[in-house]
Amino acid sequence: MKAKNEDTVMKIVLVCIVLAIAAGGFLVVHNASKGEGKEYGYEDDIVEEEQPTVNIHNDYTAPAQIEPEALPDDLEATIGFSPKQLDRLSEHFVLAKYDISRDSIVYYYQAAETTSGERFNVICTKMSQEDYSSSIPAKNVQTSDYNGIELTYANRWLYSVPNDFQMIEPIQKGIENGTMEIEYGNTLEEVIKKDCVYWYDGGIKYEIQVRNQDLPQDMLIDIAKRIIDVK
């Protein structure tokens, strides 16, 4: 659980920085009230109040700044199956692009032209029920039912590492107890948050995969239900 401890320490550091900034602001106001550091202005000077800026990447209620891409047509002829698909998962997440490969398609959703490292993908793969059951995590998961379909939610710390990474005991234990995953092929070592929702519908494995974001679990489940409800 080292990653969680580091995450907690980072949050404490950020809080301390905010408090320090706030304290500095108080001292400036206090000194100004005593006549120290006073600045004089003129009536002709126009002071515009700075408007707060919205971080589109963190405000999941903010509308997308881009229009969704058109959904692919006739997937049955291309990949042999037709998954349920949406060009808008919400007002915030809209389809930015998609990648088609053999027996699968990946939909990429964004709120802006560029990202800050966050990812929101919906992956659809044709497979058997048995293959689906063996492909999803079994430990540290939460399940629920929607219209006779079982939804499986899993959250992990994902360790992206180079191919020559040597496994260490804490990560191995995390993988075994279902709190960590490892992904080889990265140029650097990094740890990010990963949340997934899995379900099986009509011979297709659906996977919502979110990386480096803090979306509430119920929001992801609601999006899964919207996809299931597609006619």
C-alpha positions in Angstrom: 0.0 0.0 0.0 3.0 2.2 -0.4 1.3 4.0 -3.3 -1.6 5.0 -1.2 0.6 6.3 1.5 2.5 8.3 -1.0 -0.7 9.6 -2.4 -1.8 10.7 1.1 1.5 12.4 1.7 1.2 14.3 -1.5 -2.3 15.5 -0.6 -1.0 16.7 2.8 1.8 18.6 1.0 -0.7 20.2 -1.3 -2.9 21.3 1.6 0.1 22.8 3.4 0.9 24.8 0.2 -2.6 26.1 0.0 -2.6 27.1 3.6 0.7 28.8 3.2 -0.6 30.8 0.3 -3.7 31.7 2.2 -1.6 32.9 5.1 0.5 35.0 2.9 -2.6 36.6 1.4 -3.8 37.4 5.0 -0.5 39.2 5.8 -0.7 41.3 2.7 -4.2 42.4 3.6 -3.3 43.0 7.2 -0.2 45.2 6.3 -2.3 47.1 3.8 -4.8 48.0 6.5 -2.0 49.4 8.6 -0.8 51.6 5.7 2.2 49.4 4.9 2.9 48.7 1.2 0.0 51.0 0.2 -0.6 51.5 -3.5 -2.4 54.4 -5.0 -4.7 54.3 -8.0 -6.7 56.6 -10.1 -10.4 56.6 -11.0 -9.6 56.0 -14.7 -7.9 52.7 -13.8 -10.1 49.8 -14.5 -9.5 46.7 -12.4 -11.0 43.6 -13.9 -11.8 40.9 -11.4 -10.1 37.7 -12.5 -12.6 35.1 -13.5 -12.0 31.5 -12.1 -10.9 29.1 -14.8 -12.5 25.7 -15.1 -10.2 22.7 -15.5 -12.1 20.8 -18.1 -10.0 17.7 -17.3 -11.1 17.5 -13.6 -14.6 18.9 -13.8 -16.6 16.0 -15.0 -19.8 18.0 -15.1 -18.4 20.5 -17.5 -19.6 20.1 -21.1 -17.2 18.8 -23.7 -15.3 21.4 -25.7 -15.3 19.3 -28.8 -17.9 17.7 -31.0 -18.1 13.9 -31.1 -16.7 11.9 -34.0 -19.2 9.9 -36.0 -19.6 6.3 -35.0 -18.3 3.6 -37.3 -20.8 2.0 -39.6 -21.3 -1.7 -40.5 -19.0 -3.2 -37.9 -20.5 -6.6 -38.6 -18.7 -6.6 -41.9 -15.5 -5.2 -40.5 -14.9 -7.1 -37.3 -17.7 -9.7 -37.3 -19.9 -8.2 -34.6 -21.9 -5.1 -33.8 -21.3 -3.8 -30.3 -23.6 -1.3 -28.6 -22.0 2.1 -29.1 -22.5 5.8 -28.1 -20.9 9.0 -29.5 -21.7 10.7 -26.1 -21.3 8.9 -22.8 -22.3 12.1 -21.0 -22.2 15.8 -21.7 -18.5 15.7 -20.6 -17.2 12.6 -22.4 -17.6 12.4 -26.2 -16.1 10.2 -28.8 -12.7 11.5 -30.0 -11.6 8.5 -32.1 -11.7 4.7 -32.3 -9.4 1.9 -33.3 -10.5 -1.3 -35.0 -8.6 -4.5 -34.8 -9.4 -8.1 -35.2 -12.3 -9.1 -33.0 -12.2 -5.8 -31.1 -12.8 -2.1 -31.2 -11.6 0.6 -28.8 -13.5 3.8 -28.4 -11.6 6.8 -27.0 -13.6 9.5 -25.2 -12.4 13.0 -24.2 -13.7 16.4 -23.2 -11.1 18.5 -25.1 -8.8 18.3 -28.0 -5.8 17.4 -25.8 -5.6 15.5 -22.5 -3.4 15.8 -19.4 -2.6 12.1 -19.3 -6.1 10.9 -18.4 -7.8 8.2 -20.4 -11.4 7.1 -20.8 -11.8 4.1 -23.1 -14.6 1.6 -23.9 -13.2 -1.7 -25.2 -15.5 -4.2 -27.0 -14.2 -7.7 -27.8 -16.0 -10.7 -29.2 -15.4 -13.8 -27.1 -17.1 -16.7 -25.4 -18.7 -16.5 -21.9 -15.9 -18.8 -20.6 -13.1 -16.6 -22.0 -14.8 -13.5 -20.6 -15.0 -15.1 -17.1 -11.4 -15.9 -17.1 -10.3 -12.5 -18.4 -11.7 -10.3 -15.7 -10.3 -9.9 -12.2 -11.7 -12.0 -9.4 -10.2 -10.4 -6.3 -10.9 -7.0 -4.8 -14.0 -6.4 -7.1 -17.6 -5.3 -6.5 -20.5 -6.7 -8.5 -24.0 -5.5 -9.2 -26.9 -6.5 -11.5 -28.6 -4.5 -14.1 -31.4 -6.0 -16.2 -30.0 -9.5 -15.7 -26.4 -8.4 -16.6 -23.7 -8.6 -14.0 -21.4 -5.6 -13.8 -18.0 -6.0 -12.2 -16.2 -3.0 -10.9 -12.4 -3.0 -10.1 -10.0 -0.3 -9.1 -6.3 -0.8 -9.0 -2.9 1.0 -8.9 -1.4 0.4 -12.3 2.4 0.1 -12.4 3.7 0.9 -15.9 7.2 -0.4 -16.3 9.9 -1.1 -18.9 10.2 -4.6 -20.3 13.4 -5.2 -18.2 11.7 -4.4 -14.9 12.6 -6.8 -12.1 9.6 -7.7 -10.0 9.7 -6.7 -6.3 7.9 -8.2 -3.4 5.5 -5.3 -2.6 4.2 -5.2 -6.1 3.9 -9.0 -6.4 1.8 -9.0 -3.2 -0.3 -6.2 -4.5 -1.0 -8.1 -7.7 -1.9 -11.2 -5.7 -4.4 -9.4 -3.5 -5.9 -7.5 -6.3 -4.8 -3.9 -5.4 -2.2 -3.6 -8.1 -1.6 -4.4 -11.8 1.6 -4.3 -13.8 2.0 -3.3 -17.4 5.2 -3.8 -19.3 6.4 -1.8 -22.3 6.6 1.7 -20.8 9.8 3.8 -21.2 9.6 4.9 -17.6 8.3 3.6 -14.4 5.1 5.3 -13.2 2.1 4.6 -11.0 -1.4 5.7 -12.0 -5.0 5.0 -10.8 -7.0 2.6 -12.9 -10.8 2.0 -12.7 -12.7 -0.6 -14.8 -16.2 -1.8 -15.2 -16.7 -5.1 -17.0 -19.8 -6.9 -18.4 -20.8 -9.5 -20.9 -23.7 -9.0 -23.3 -24.6 -10.7 -26.6 -21.3 -12.6 -27.0 -19.3 -9.4 -26.4 -17.0 -8.4 -23.5 -17.4 -4.7 -22.6 -14.8 -2.9 -20.6 -14.9 0.7 -19.4 -11.3 1.5 -18.6 -10.4 4.8 -16.9 -6.8 5.8 -16.2 -5.4 8.7 -14.2 -8.8 10.1 -13.2 -11.0 10.3 -10.1 -14.4 9.4 -11.4 -16.9 8.2 -8.8 -17.8 4.5 -9.1 -21.5 5.3 -9.4 -20.7 7.5 -12.4 -18.9 4.7 -14.2 -21.8 2.3 -13.4 -24.3 4.8 -14.8 -22.3 5.0 -18.0 -22.2 1.2 -18.3 -26.0 1.2 -17.9 -26.4 3.7 -20.7 -24.4 1.5 -23.0 -26.4 -1.6 -22.0 -29.6 0.3 -22.8 -28.6 1.1 -26.4 -31.1 -0.5 -28.8 
